Amino acid sequence: MENGAEYYEELGRLVKETYAAEEAEKIEQAFVFAFNAHNGQLRKSGEAYIIHPVAVAKILIGFGMDYQSVIAALLHDVVEDTPVTSEEVKKKFGETVALLVEGVTKLGKVPLASREEQQAENLRKLLLAMSEDIRVIIIKLADRLHNMRTLKYVPEQKRRDTAKETIEIYAPIAHRLGIRPVKEELEDLAISYLDPVAYEEIKRALAEQEPQRKEFLDSIKSKIAARVNTVVKDATIEGRIKSVHGIYRKMYMQGKTFEEIYDIYAVRLIVNTVSDCYNCLGVIHDMYKPIQGRFKDYISTPKPNMYQSLHTTVIGSEGIPFEVQIRTVEMHKTAEYGIAAHWKYKLGYKDAESNKRIEKGIGWVHDLLEAQSESGDVSDIVNTIKHDFVSDEVFVFTPKGDVICLPVGATVIDFAYAIHSAVGNKMTGAKVDKHIVPLTHVVKTGEIVEVLTSSQPGKGPSRDWLKIVTTSEARTKIRTWFKKERREENIVEGKQEFERELRRNNITPDEEQAAALMQIIIEKQRVATEDDFYAALGYGGIILSKIMPMIKEEYNKLARTAPEKEVKYKQARTVSSEGVVVDGIGNCLVKLSRCCNPIPGDEIIGFITRGHGDSVHKRDCPNVPSVINTAPEPDRWIRVYWSEDTKKDFSASMLLTCLAGKTTMNDIFSALNTIHVTVYSINTRDTKDGRVLVNVTVNANSVEHLKSMMARLTKVSGVLSVDRSGADL
Ligand code: MN
């Protein structure tokens, strides 16, 4: 090797130590191939690009991954970022490697409207690839880990976006796969970019206590060792400290002080057998006073990521509480490396037993993909990962004694849907510990929940349940029910909407063009038939305004090849002074509703009030029914839209969630000042969990304008989130 030898030196040494000679040779070939493909490309840090794939390969060797994973790591960016094709990779390095590389390659620029949609589609593709070969996600996590380690070179906005995506999507995935070191490093890095001030504060607090902590842990460890060793053989005792992000969550999300966090310190006992675990627990509870309600048996009820351990929090003689975790050697390997333990500890990738465990560990991937294909909405995947993966869990029992694991805050309806969608759909009520409870009842660990069902035909969930449930799983299943049961109505409404929108955009295809256009739409939206497309429109699974630009473009292509046609389309219409168009009604009084303050760019809908004209709402305003056809008086809801030129000043409100004591009104005003925004009103109130909510009403021209303000406000120190809100609080 001549070119790039200096970049391979260290990796080459590692590879020779780890893999058989012929495997090492193939890895070296992959390096040369990647080096040539990326030659001339630089990272944001100014270094040669090859540094990145080499670093990812090293991380994977650290996980104990096989040589194919290492080859794929070296090649993981060549298809996305260089002229090399997937075919070439396949020819040179075989089908498996090509599939791994293909799996981590992002989709090409698909004509999707928003960043969120791109993110959701890419994630869906990643999960699909991972359900074929789990190594895809491990490579992706290693890739993200190195990118996060070197994120400081990236421009600020991109840095925040990537850090946010990491903490919302990739850390939860690492958590669900049980790969603890990766999860913790990703979270800590994300916090260091998203809230650098708090990050440094926690680091400093930890460093200050370092000497006392070591002394404290050492004394506990030796006391425990003396007692435990009389009961079990070869127990290993370790001390550990909670991660920065773990402390951050408790301090800022749960409003605790540094001193109030019990499990900053933890002692871990690793023993040989399960019965040793319970014996040790007895010893610990004999030595120290346990804190009520802090004991958890994850051995009899493993966490969804396969984690097993006994947890208890006790108070030491110094009055300092600490957590004790007790588990077997096997459990410890899974706790540390989760899915990756199969490679790390050479548990074998091919044998049946470990395959079964891998299958079990990634069952959620299949569930997620299945739920998504039923609902037809890719954003479901993102929402489930964001909301259901990270929360703490409660364990609830069925009357038969089966354990159902749910995120904290879940209700009896979530419980019913977690058992099966058929149970949820037929639910009429619930009993907890034999007493009837309301459907809003939030379940707690240890409760026995019985779901009451009705076998009456025609029984189904209520739309109100969507406001009660907290898991994305239940929400998706309820929406899927409405989607299926109301299919006929959805088709009719969707078709009407589609035809209206075509007319409005002067899209007047002849029969042949209409058929061709529909074919393109069906392919691009990945639906099976024309009716499926209409049904998805009617149900809201496809948002027409988002795909209109694509439809216009495709129609123009088709129309260009056809002879010119005269456009004939005219009917009664109103254009209000704000720029809202009402088709079909002349001289109509138009009012923007105060509850949601719509502004140009928002998807809107009109409601014909009695005697006060047309009141215009945002389509997603809580006062607008989600499906019009089944709402009372559906005829009074009418389609309205923004004209090409709208007036220039609207009032719009934003809700800022801030950390108490971290954000000043001055910071917010000066941020708004730098972009010359007129503020109409500003209101603040404190919440119990240590946050301040700030509602700002400003002058805005359009959604884009408002979004740029929101982006600016997100950067203000201590601001956790900025959301669009209705009128003043
Ligand atoms: Mn990469």
Boltz pocket constraint, residues with backbone or C-beta under 6 A from the ligand:
constraints:
  - pocket:
      binder: B
      contacts: [[A, 52], [A, 76], [A, 77], [A, 143]]
      max_distance: 6.0
